[in-house]
Amino acid sequence: MSFPRAVAFLWAATWRNRVRRQLERLRKPRYLLGALVGAAYLYSVFFRRLDFRGSVGTVSEGVRLFAELSLVGSALGTLFAAWALGRDRPSLTFSETDVVQLFPAPVPRRALLQYKLVRGLLGTSLGALFATLFLGRTISPHPVLFFVGACLALGTLYLHSTAASFMRTRLSAWGLWGQVVRWGAVGGVLALVVLAVFTSLREHPVSEDLSSGRALREWLQALMASPGVAAVLWPGRLLVAPALAQSVGDFLWALPPVLALMAAHYGWVLWAEVPFEETAVVRAESRSRERMLRASGRMTRVGSLTLSRPPFRLLPRGRPEVALIWKNLIARKRMGGGFAVFLAFIILGGVIAAMMGDTRLFTDTRRVLGPVALALSMMLTVVGPSAFRMDLRMDLPKLDLLRAMPLTGRQVVRAQLAASSLALASFQLALLAVALVLGPGVEASRLGGWWWPGGLALAFLLPAVSLSGLFVQNAAVVLFPSWVPADTGERARGIEAMGQRLLAVVGTLVVMLVGLIPAGLVALVVGLAVSTLLGPWALPVAGFVAAGVLVGEVWLGVMALGRAFERLDVSEDRPE
């Protein structure tokens, strides 16, 4: 059997077995219900609106401009990342199965390279399909043309990234001179880009009044038509031109350059080929080791094992459940990047403020960051309980070990909740502090003296609401362990997994709303009683009372959940 036929047989068998396994899982009620919910969600949100029987008509000028800027920016960002980011080694990634089955076989390196390129191009085609299903009808009047153009653009970018990794590997072999050549070229291109953009901004300065969409669109069109910016955007606009074609004639006119560019990149990859077998084997072994470490709970950071400072010193004596909190807070560092994200948030606000054209940078930054920080803190109340999983969901594969510890069920549940709630509350309070210090921005005249009282009320209320959400998520682990996917680092895929997540989110929100009813009623009564004396400062009092009621509800729930945890038996229906 030839190598292409063997690869085709392997792919066909893989997909056949995957579909068969997905269908076999539907025999279990939890997967069947999840699949039905997921299918209903996809149909109601996406597929019900799809109609490929013909053109949808003309796309508005504003939508087309926004789509062009977004796609061109993404393409240029990918080109920059291919040369400036990542390690200087081939970017080809083979699975452990590929390494075991194909590398020992009598297959030349060129055939392995072409096999990987074909797989990569198929992956980009799948991405283009999803983009067409969810965005194509909004951006282009011809979804089929958009799909073909997206396939060509994404495939060309994939080939460019692969060729760039080969060239970077070659340059790294030259030592210092290779790095000088690489970064000299990257720096030179960036300098030309900055010079061209500043020259164009000097010719087309930012207008003082960009409040209307039409004024903003006209300024962007004039800026993009200037020679400097047009030269910078030319590579990206060339790639996305077929996907954004508004007619068959425009598509045929834009197609030949992209086909030629894709063929040239394919030839470039074959010419720049470097040995990649050793790197592929190391990567496959590393990914396999990471999966095992994640499953065992010892993986502290994706990609490597990092030893970082523990959150606090664990004393040899003390309350035993503190050790669980210590362990889970260390596991939180797998998420990483908390301070970096916060710093990026501050820098982004400064950039936005600078682009507003006002020389008072700090004032503009306050106008942007204050309300945004408040919105993020409130958003964490909804998404935080699902994102912070340093609790029973993380230890779901090891529930038997938790049961064997010399701890009561109440102690285990309380300690598991504490780590996630502490981490989530720290993020919320930090964002609220930023919002309170920077102020309400342009809404200052409307909010008046309500900003600080309302912020302090949220400082009491938001962590308590998040705690109730975390309790619901952990209660699902104890009461319905087989319905909760194990947090092993490998995200469950499939329509049934998506349906299960939707059910978990809806169930969490419903239970949280039921718990908020008594807290809201008590807070309303107390707030009205003290409002005549305290005025706006009755809000913190009401928020404190509502938070106390929610914490009391969680405390009663922890007592009941602790007894359920002691009776838990996952031997019959262990989660997958």
VOTOR-385683 format. One record per residue (C-alpha): x, y, z; residue in one letter. Coordinates in steps of 0.001 Angstrom, whole numbers, padded with zeros to 6 digits, always signed. Each point is the difference from the previous one (the first is absolute). Example, Ala and Ser with C-alpha at 12.3 -4.5 7.8 and 13.67 -1.06 7.14 Angstrom:
VOTOR-385683
+012300-004500+007800a/+001370+003440-000660s/
***
This chain:
VOTOR-385683
+000000+000000+000000m/+001364+003409-000958s/+000490+002713+002598f/-002878+002213-001244p/-002413-002951+000071r/+001182-000967+003478a/-000548+003560+001233v/-003463+000124-001561a/-000899-003310+001658f/+001317+001260+003352l/-002038+003218-000179w/-003164-001798-001091a/+000323-002553+002801a/+000690+002736+002560t/-003079+001989-000936w/-002155-003120-000200r/+001048-001095+003486n/-000479+003506+001386r/-003541+000221-001357v/-000763-003503+001264r/+001248+000883+003470r/-002048+003211+000030q/-003124-001964-000940l/+000670-002663+002613e/+000262+002700+002687r/-003527+001096-000820l/-001310-003178+001624r/+000666+001643+003362k/-002667+002516+001055p/+002448+002750+000939r/+001566+000004-003464y/-003323-000354-001806l/-001512+002919+001890l/+003137+002048-000565g/-000081-000762-003718a/-003659+001025-000274l/+000638+003270+001850v/+003117+000712-002058g/-001749-000693-003278a/-002946+002195+000990a/+002371+002808+000947y/+001968-000189-003254l/-003170-000082-002066y/-001720+002875+001784s/+003053+002263+000094v/+001802-000794-003247f/-001432-002471-002491f/-003588+001307+000076r/+001250+003234-001538r/+002103-001605-002716l/-001253-000001-003575d/+002369-000954-002828f/-002580+000152-002783r/+001421+003218-001375g/+001468+003386+000677s/-001077+001885+003106v/+000255+003333-001786g/+002503+002741+000486t/+002012+000301+003190v/+000002+003407+001670s/+003091+002121-000464e/+000699+000229+003718g/-000148-003777+000481v/+002246-000580-002994r/+002556+002536+001268l/+000031-001504+003479f/+000345-003521-001411a/+002839+001039-002282e/+001913+001699+002811l/-000506-002989+002304s/+001090-002593-002559l/+002931+002049-001258v/+001145+000680+003563g/-000200-003707+000850s/+001986-000930-003121a/+002729+002556+000702l/+000129-001052+003649g/+000504-003620-001071t/+002814+001014-002330l/+001713+001947+002775f/-000420-002828+002525a/+001509-002491-002463a/+003292+001905+000049w/+000120+001632+003430a/-001690-002402+002442l/+000572-003591+001024g/+003088-002156+000006r/+002473-000393-002819d/-000953-003513-001019r/-002323-001620-002565p/-003643+000675+000787s/-001156-003396-001264l/-001851-001843+002746t/-000534-003749-000213f/-002153-001927+002411s/+001447-002855+001998e/-001920-002412-002232t/+001583+001537-003102d/+003447-000346+001516v/-000558-003666+000865v/-001646-000989-003277q/+001693+002156-002654l/+003514+000839+001157f/+001287-003617+000135p/-001648-000752-003380a/+002020+000089-003245p/-001316+003456-000856v/+002279+002807-001234p/+000070+003323+001822r/-001559+001808-002948r/-003037-002308+000162a/-000372+000637+003758l/+000208+003726-000655l/-002670-000130-002686q/-002178-002147+002261y/+000200+002623+002724k/-000651+002835-002445l/-003113-001729-001287v/-001258-000498+003548r/+000678+003640+000778g/-001820+001177-003108l/-002968-002218+000887l/-000034+001595+003442g/-000024+003493-001488t/-002848-001056-002289s/-001984-001097+003051l/+000654+003374+001596g/-001146+001714-003196a/-003187-002092+000076l/-000863+001110+003530f/+000802+003605-000888a/-002357-000285-002976t/-002796-001521+002048l/+000149+002581+002750f/+001339+003137-001726l/-000090-000502-003742g/-003610+001068-000497r/+000689+003245+001842t/+003204+000926-001816i/-000561-001242-003556s/-003115-000285-002186p/+001420-003262-001433h/+000857-002469+002830p/+001464-002585-002401v/+002448+002557-001366l/+000815+001072+003539f/+000767-003611+000945f/+002346-000518-002962v/+001739+003300+000655g/+000353-000766+003705a/+001493-003420-000813c/+002605+001617-002257l/+000838+002754+002496a/+000297-002284+003038l/+001908-002609-001999g/+002494+002592-001218t/+000517+001294+003533l/+000567-003574+001209y/+002600-000610-002700l/+001678+003320+000796h/+000221-000841+003706s/+001517-003388-000819t/+002537+001501-002409a/+000861+002718+002508a/+000690-002601+002691s/+002318-001832-002401f/+001825+003223-000830m/+000324+000917+003669r/+001443-003449+000676t/+002540+000559-002764r/+000922+003454+001313l/+000356-001260+003575s/+002596-002492-001279a/+002113+002980-001116w/+000323+001158+003599g/+000261+003701+000740l/+000101+001050-003641w/-003218-001835-000696g/-001755+001834+002841q/+001381+003314-001256v/-001360-000693-003479v/-003396-001106+001289r/-000610+002797+002478w/+001540+002553-002301g/-002521-000921-002679a/-002902-000036+002485v/+001078+003316+001498g/+000430+001563-003427g/-003470-001043-001093v/-001529+001272+003239l/+001821+003314-000358a/-001351+000438-003531l/-003503-000871+001207v/+000160+002539+002841v/+001384+002669-002316l/-002721-000620-002565a/-002772+000101+002618v/+001246+003213+001596f/+000403+001636-003378t/-003560-000916-000912s/-001305+001238+003365l/+001729+003308-000613r/-001799+000310-003319e/-003319-001205+001438h/-000057+000993+003702p/-002634-001336+002320v/-003095+002139-000187s/-001165+001699+003181e/-003536-001282-000559d/-000198-003739-000652l/-003193-000547+001945s/-002006-001043-003073s/+000648-003237-001835g/+000047+001770-003322r/+002786+002393+001063a/+002071-002872+001344l/-000525-002033-003172r/+001000+002894-002240e/+003161+000647+002005w/+000978-003706-000089l/-000613-000176-003745q/+002136+003077-000599a/+002755-001392+002224l/-000049-003400-001730m/+000135+001681-003416a/+003185+001915+000866s/+003154-001415-001653p/+001764-000908+003248g/-002812-001929+001673v/-001034-001543-003315a/+003517-001406-000395a/-000080-001401+003545v/-003406-001611-000486l/+000697-001289-003503w/+001146-003561+000940p/-003005-000542+002243g/-002478+001541-002434r/+001363-002182-002768l/-000618-003125+002094l/-003535+000855+001102v/-001168+001492-003325a/-001608-003260-001292p/-001836-000560+003278a/-001378+003551+000012l/-000943+000036-003692a/-003472+001447-000479q/-000584-001642-003393s/+001198-002939-002068v/+001938+002356-002266g/+001860+001540+002950d/+000785-003488+001306f/+001430-001169-003331l/+002062+003170-000245w/+001492-000473+003501a/+000504-003776-000277l/+003149-000326-002216p/+002353+002029+002275p/-000993-002015+003057v/+000386-003314-001836l/+003445+001059-001183a/+000918+001110+003518l/-001148-003308+001474m/+001944-002009-002585a/+003093+002112+000656a/-000290-000648+003731h/-000374-003737-000593y/+003185+000018-002044g/+001686+002099+002687w/-000870-002582+002668v/+001443-002838-002083l/+003151+002011-000737w/+000563+001132+003617a/-000552-003491+001423e/+002129-000809+003037v/+000192-003190+002122p/-003046-000051+002262f/-000224-003592+001243e/+001823+000557+003285e/-002023+003082+000857t/-003238-001805-000811a/+000899-002934+002259v/+000924+002322+002873v/-003255+001923-000380r/-002106-003163-000101a/+001677-001353+003136e/-000412+003354+001729s/-003724+000156-000781r/-000501-003560+001218s/+001837+000785+003222r/-002058+003174+000491e/-003251-001937-000373r/+001060-002474+002660m/+001107+002773+002338l/-003263+001889-000474r/-001962-003166+000705a/+001997-000532+003206s/-000410+003633+001066g/+003740+000720+000039r/+000098+002237-003053m/+000496+003565+001186t/+000359+001645-003380r/-000838-001072-003545v/+003160-000853-001917g/+002384-000443+002905s/+000307-000861+003663l/+000707+003229+001856t/+000842+000320+003668l/-001339+003288+001313s/-000381+001489+003448r/-002932-001505+001916p/-002834+002348+000990p/+000883-000311+003694f/+002177-002139+002236r/-001649-003272+000970l/+000736-000667+003667l/+000548-003584+001199p/-002829+000415+002499r/-003397+001555-000328g/-003401-000634-001483r/+000352-002798-002568p/-002391+001527-002551e/+002417+002910-000420v/+002243-002409-001909a/-002738-000419-002612l/-000316+003766-000353i/+003789+000257-000359w/-000002-002707-002687k/-002794+001578-002003n/+001488+003488+000158l/+003217-001414-001418i/-002033-001669-002753a/-001528+003402-000796r/+003356+001043-001381k/-000596-002329-002944r/-002251+002754-001283m/+002853+002485+000218g/+000172+003415-001567g/-002223+001747+002541g/+002334+002921+000551f/+000949+000071-003677a/-003667+000196-001014v/-000598+002806+002486f/+003062+001880-001261l/-001146-000491-003603a/-003394+001358+001029f/+001638+003179+001359i/+002192+000412-003084i/-002943-000544-002342l/-001935+002689+001817g/+002896+002400-000404g/+000242-000740-003706v/-003729+000548-000456i/+000252+003261+001882a/+002929+001127-002152a/-001954-000775-003157m/-002815+002246+001177m/+002135+002964-000971g/-000015+001702+003427d/+003313+001001+001529t/-001345-000658+003500r/+000941-003665-000091l/-000837-000819+003611f/-003437+001589-000189t/-000880-001940-003140d/+001326-003200+001549t/-002282+000478+002987r/-002968+000505-002305r/+000689-003367-001591v/+001359-002175+002803l/-002405+000841+002808g/-003224-001267-001594p/+001806-002856-001769v/+001528-001236+003273a/-003430+000105+001620l/-001523-001940-002905a/+002765-002629+000171l/-000468-000512+003737s/-003723-000553-000530m/+000664-002294-002962m/+002274-002142+002193l/-002990-000606+002237t/-001674-001875-002865v/+002932-001699-001737v/+002335-000306+002991g/-001622-003050+001627p/+000472-001930-003252s/+003538+001294-000675a/+001516-000443+003484f/+000020-003754+000456r/+002468-000511+002884m/-002497-002053+001963d/-001834-003329-000173l/-000257+000295-003800r/+003790-000070-000252m/+000236-002922+002447d/-002889-001920-001566l/+002259-002875-001215p/+001355-000292+003565k/-003200+000020+002027l/+000902-003371+001515d/+003243+001488+001338l/-001885+002921+001513l/-002389-002448+001642r/+002949-001867+001526a/+001421+003118+001689m/-000532+000401+003764p/-002407+002868-000639l/-003725+000311+000326t/-002039+000649-003100g/-000785+003495+001249r/+003709+000793+000340q/+000764-001244-003510v/-002821+001974-001626v/+000830+003124+001993r/+003682-000149-000918a/-000702-000678-003668q/-002336+002991-000182l/+002423+002271+001817a/+002788-000085-002608a/-002161+000878-002987s/-001985+002614+001898s/+003152+001690+001325l/+001581+000152-003449a/-003166+001245-001676l/-000764+002558+002710a/+003537+001400-000209s/-000428+000673-003726f/-003423+001574+000529q/+001136+002240+002843l/+003084+001098-001943a/-002138+001025-002968l/-002474+001767+002274l/+002853+001884+001656a/+001202+001168-003405v/-003522+001077-000928a/-000572+001894+003254l/+003337+001809-000121v/-000258+001000-003664l/-003634+001055+000283g/-003023-000307-002272p/+001534+001987-002862g/-002498+001754-002254v/-002911-001116+002216e/+001297+001964+003009a/-002707+002665-000233s/-002792-002586-000061r/+001269-002264+002757l/+000900+002827+002348g/+000510-001301+003507g/-001129-003550-000791w/+003324-001237-001449w/+001840-000838+003223w/-003041-001319+001909p/-000989-002175-002934g/+003575-001245-000418g/+000281-000949+003668l/-003335-001807-000210a/+001300-001998-002956l/+003185-000766+001937a/-002167-001869+002526f/-002501-001441-002451l/+002035-001234-002998l/+002330-002399+001931p/-003040-001416+001798a/-001857-000598-003267v/+003113-001616-001479s/+000260-002219+003090l/-003569-001188-000545s/+000817-000779-003641g/+003077-001982+001039l/-002094-001899+002535f/-002500-001006-002690v/+002820-001202-002272q/+001528-002107+002782n/-003377-001300+001113a/-000447-001408-003504a/+003259-001942+000441v/-001225-001602+003218v/-003618-000585-000988l/+000497-000853-003698f/+003662-001054-000403p/-000576-001920-003218s/-001462+003080-001707w/+003024+002215+000648v/+002967-000394-002396p/+003303-000640+001723a/+002395+002974-000069d/+003022-001833-001422t/+001264+002794-002233g/-001575-001507-003123e/-003197+001880-000798r/-002874-002295-000887a/-001143+000428-003581r/-003169-000760-001866g/-003509+001313-000131i/-000980-001990+003091e/+002824+001590+002005a/-001177+003459-001065m/-003555-000898+001036g/+001206-001163+003409q/+001812+003306+000507r/-003145+001904-000943l/-002041-002034+002471l/+002582+000681+002707a/-000042+003737-000684v/-003804+000200-000073v/-000319-002111+003129g/+002540+002133+001833t/-001776+003227-000932l/-003408-001359+001011v/+001204-001187+003426v/+001880+003269+000546m/-003098+002035-000821l/-002070-002072+002432v/+002589+000642+002703g/+000078+003726-000806l/-003736+000440+000635i/+000145-000112+003849p/+003249+001989+000014a/-001543+002670-002210g/-003161+000232+002123l/+001938+000385+003258v/+002345+002543-001571a/-002963+001986-001343l/-001664+000166+003406v/+003202+001022+001790v/+000968+002496-002693g/-003360+001755+000101l/+000099+000105+003782a/+003376+001773+000168v/-000256+002054-003195s/-001619+002937+001788t/+002983+000246+002357l/+002907-000924-002270l/-001183+000995-003473g/+002222-001531-002711p/+002123-001664+002684w/-002877-002366+000685a/+001213-001970-003030l/+003102-001444+001760p/-002188-000987+002955v/-002491-001738-002282a/+002836-001661-001935g/+001583-001232+003235f/-003311-001446+001195v/-000651-001705-003352a/+003524-001439+000005a/-000564-001292+003540g/-003197-001763-001042v/+001751-001606-003006l/+002939-001125+002135v/-002439-001458+002503g/-001768-001917-002757e/+003343-001345-001236v/+000957-000976+003566w/-003198-002008+000382l/+000589-001534-003424g/+003562-000973+000938v/-001293-001853+003055m/-002442-001997-002115a/+002508-000507-002794l/+002588-001261+002474g/-002330-002804+001079r/-000699-000827-003657a/+003742-000105-000686f/+000506-002525+002785e/-002608-002267-001636r/+001383+000506-003512l/+000930-003134-001950d/+001431+000511-003487v/+001063-003594-000546s/-003159-000885-001933e/-000227+003021-002291d/+003432+001554-000144r/+000263+003213-002082p/+001817-000179-003310e/
***
